[in-house]
Amino acid sequence: MTLFDLILIAVSLSMDAFAVSICKGLSVRRVSLTHALTCGLWFGGFQALMPALGYFLGDRFSALLTKFGPWIAFVLLALIGANMVKESFGGDEQLDDDYSAKAMLPLAVATSIDALAVGVSFAFLQTPILKAVAVIGLTTFCFGVAGVKIGHLFGAKYETKAELVGGVILILIGSKILLEHLGLPHNRKKSGYSGDYQRCK
């Protein structure tokens, strides 16, 4: 597998994390370097960790997680998104600007589950795992940092609707992951699960 192939896989895997980082950027009235680095490290770290787990744990365990992973991702993102939408209709709007481990962990897990199957395919192809996870982790880190900045630009202009938009986006991401797992849309090549796995083959 060439470096270019790894970069394509890394960009594909990082898209959900990029979208969620935009949501986190929407939630911050005054974005700082710490906010951007927090998203980058959480999302980049888990996108690197999951392929490594898939690589070392093997096909049987990863197949089980791949089967139920989309449901886990959907539930996590839907719950977080629904809570953001609910809070956006409150009297005094308080944006969900929590960047603590408690807030970031479920988001990082939900956006990186699909990388498990990719890690299994790396094992079959005898791809150097350290090189692969480094490319995936670094790419997602960059997208995470950029997402926070981009989200803040929109949030600064449309501050009163920021949390509502962010919540809806999270719910849509979760729904997309679940629908693709169930076979919808029919163009499976765009699926975050089957697409990445097939690309590795």
C-alpha positions as CSV (number, residue, x, y, z in Angstrom):
1,M,0.0,0.0,0.0
2,T,1.4,3.3,-1.1
3,L,1.6,6.5,1.0
4,F,-1.0,8.1,-1.3
5,D,-3.4,5.2,-0.5
6,L,-2.9,5.8,3.2
7,I,-3.5,9.5,2.9
8,L,-6.8,8.8,1.0
9,I,-7.9,6.4,3.7
10,A,-6.9,8.9,6.4
11,V,-8.8,11.7,4.8
12,S,-11.9,9.5,4.5
13,L,-11.7,8.4,8.1
14,S,-11.2,11.9,9.4
15,M,-14.4,13.4,7.8
16,D,-16.7,12.6,10.7
17,A,-14.2,14.0,13.2
18,F,-13.8,17.1,11.1
19,A,-17.6,17.7,11.1
20,V,-17.8,17.2,14.9
21,S,-14.8,19.6,15.4
22,I,-16.8,22.2,13.5
23,C,-19.6,21.7,15.9
24,K,-17.2,22.1,18.9
25,G,-15.9,25.3,17.3
26,L,-19.5,26.6,16.9
27,S,-20.0,26.2,20.7
28,V,-17.1,28.4,21.7
29,R,-17.5,32.2,22.0
30,R,-13.8,32.7,22.2
31,V,-11.8,30.0,20.6
32,S,-8.3,29.4,21.7
33,L,-5.3,27.3,20.6
34,T,-6.2,25.0,23.5
35,H,-9.6,24.3,22.1
36,A,-8.2,23.4,18.7
37,L,-5.5,21.2,20.1
38,T,-7.9,19.4,22.4
39,C,-10.1,18.4,19.5
40,G,-7.1,17.5,17.3
41,L,-5.5,15.3,20.0
42,W,-8.7,13.5,21.0
43,F,-9.9,12.8,17.5
44,G,-6.4,12.2,16.0
45,G,-5.4,10.0,18.9
46,F,-8.5,7.7,18.7
47,Q,-8.3,7.6,14.9
48,A,-4.8,6.2,15.3
49,L,-5.7,3.9,18.2
50,M,-8.6,2.2,16.5
51,P,-6.8,0.8,13.5
52,A,-4.0,-0.4,15.8
53,L,-6.6,-2.3,17.8
54,G,-8.1,-3.8,14.7
55,Y,-4.6,-4.8,13.5
56,F,-3.7,-6.6,16.7
57,L,-7.0,-8.0,17.8
58,G,-7.8,-9.7,14.5
59,D,-10.8,-10.3,12.3
60,R,-13.1,-12.1,14.7
61,F,-13.3,-9.5,17.4
62,S,-13.2,-6.6,15.0
63,A,-16.1,-8.1,13.0
64,L,-18.2,-8.1,16.1
65,L,-17.4,-4.4,16.9
66,T,-17.9,-3.5,13.2
67,K,-21.4,-5.1,13.4
68,F,-22.5,-3.1,16.5
69,G,-20.1,-0.1,16.1
70,P,-22.5,1.9,13.9
71,W,-25.3,1.5,16.4
72,I,-23.0,2.6,19.2
73,A,-21.8,5.6,17.2
74,F,-25.5,6.5,16.3
75,V,-26.6,6.4,19.9
76,L,-23.7,8.4,21.2
77,L,-24.0,11.1,18.6
78,A,-27.8,11.2,18.6
79,L,-27.9,11.7,22.4
80,I,-25.3,14.4,22.4
81,G,-26.9,16.1,19.5
82,A,-30.4,15.9,20.9
83,N,-29.1,17.5,24.2
84,M,-27.5,20.3,22.2
85,V,-30.8,21.0,20.3
86,K,-32.8,20.9,23.6
87,E,-30.4,23.4,25.3
88,S,-30.6,25.7,22.2
89,F,-34.3,26.3,23.0
90,G,-33.6,27.3,26.6
91,G,-34.3,30.7,27.9
92,D,-30.7,31.8,28.4
93,E,-28.7,30.0,25.8
94,Q,-25.5,28.4,27.1
95,L,-23.4,26.8,24.4
96,D,-22.0,23.4,25.0
97,D,-18.4,24.5,25.2
98,D,-17.3,21.6,27.4
99,Y,-13.9,20.3,26.2
100,S,-13.3,18.0,29.2
101,A,-12.5,14.3,28.9
102,K,-16.1,13.5,29.8
103,A,-17.4,15.4,26.8
104,M,-14.7,14.5,24.3
105,L,-14.4,10.8,25.0
106,P,-17.8,9.7,23.6
107,L,-17.3,11.9,20.5
108,A,-13.8,10.5,19.9
109,V,-15.1,6.9,20.2
110,A,-18.1,7.5,18.0
111,T,-16.2,9.0,15.2
112,S,-13.4,6.4,15.2
113,I,-15.2,3.1,15.4
114,D,-15.1,2.6,11.7
115,A,-11.3,2.6,11.7
116,L,-11.3,-0.9,13.4
117,A,-12.2,-2.7,10.2
118,V,-9.5,-0.7,8.4
119,G,-7.0,-1.9,10.9
120,V,-7.9,-5.5,10.2
121,S,-7.4,-5.0,6.5
122,F,-4.0,-3.6,7.3
123,A,-3.1,-6.9,9.0
124,F,-4.2,-8.9,6.0
125,L,-2.2,-6.6,3.6
126,Q,0.8,-6.7,5.9
127,T,0.8,-2.9,5.9
128,P,3.4,-1.3,8.3
129,I,1.0,-0.4,11.2
130,L,3.2,2.3,12.7
131,K,3.3,4.2,9.4
132,A,-0.4,3.7,8.8
133,V,-1.6,4.9,12.3
134,A,0.9,7.9,12.1
135,V,-0.6,9.1,8.8
136,I,-4.2,8.5,10.0
137,G,-3.6,10.2,13.4
138,L,-1.8,13.2,12.0
139,T,-4.3,13.7,9.2
140,T,-7.2,13.6,11.7
141,F,-5.4,15.9,14.1
142,C,-5.0,18.5,11.3
143,F,-8.7,18.3,10.4
144,G,-9.7,18.5,14.0
145,V,-7.7,21.7,14.6
146,A,-9.0,23.2,11.3
147,G,-12.6,22.2,12.1
148,V,-12.6,24.1,15.4
149,K,-11.4,27.3,13.7
150,I,-13.9,26.9,10.8
151,G,-16.7,26.3,13.2
152,H,-15.8,29.3,15.3
153,L,-15.9,31.6,12.3
154,F,-19.5,30.5,11.7
155,G,-20.4,30.6,15.3
156,A,-19.1,34.1,15.8
157,K,-21.5,35.3,13.1
158,Y,-24.5,33.2,14.0
159,E,-24.0,32.7,17.7
160,T,-27.6,32.4,18.8
161,K,-28.1,29.4,16.4
162,A,-24.7,27.8,16.9
163,E,-25.8,25.0,19.3
164,L,-28.9,24.2,17.4
165,V,-26.9,23.7,14.2
166,G,-24.2,21.7,16.0
167,G,-26.8,19.4,17.5
168,V,-28.5,18.8,14.2
169,I,-25.2,18.0,12.5
170,L,-24.3,15.5,15.1
171,I,-27.6,13.7,14.8
172,L,-27.2,13.7,11.0
173,I,-23.7,12.2,11.2
174,G,-24.9,9.5,13.5
175,S,-27.9,8.7,11.2
176,K,-25.5,8.6,8.2
177,I,-23.3,6.1,9.9
178,L,-26.2,3.9,10.8
179,L,-27.9,4.1,7.4
180,E,-24.7,3.2,5.6
181,H,-24.3,0.2,7.9
182,L,-27.8,-0.9,7.1
183,G,-27.1,-0.6,3.4
184,L,-28.6,2.8,2.7
185,P,-27.8,4.6,0.5
186,H,-27.2,1.8,-2.0
187,N,-23.9,3.3,-3.2
188,R,-21.8,1.4,-0.6
189,K,-18.5,2.8,-2.0
190,K,-19.2,6.0,0.0
191,S,-19.8,4.1,3.2
192,G,-17.4,4.9,6.0
193,Y,-17.3,1.2,6.9
194,S,-17.5,-0.9,3.8
195,G,-15.9,1.8,1.6
196,D,-12.8,2.1,3.6
197,Y,-12.5,-1.6,4.1
198,Q,-13.0,-2.3,0.4
199,R,-10.5,0.4,-0.5
200,C,-7.9,-1.3,1.6
201,K,-8.5,-4.6,-0.2
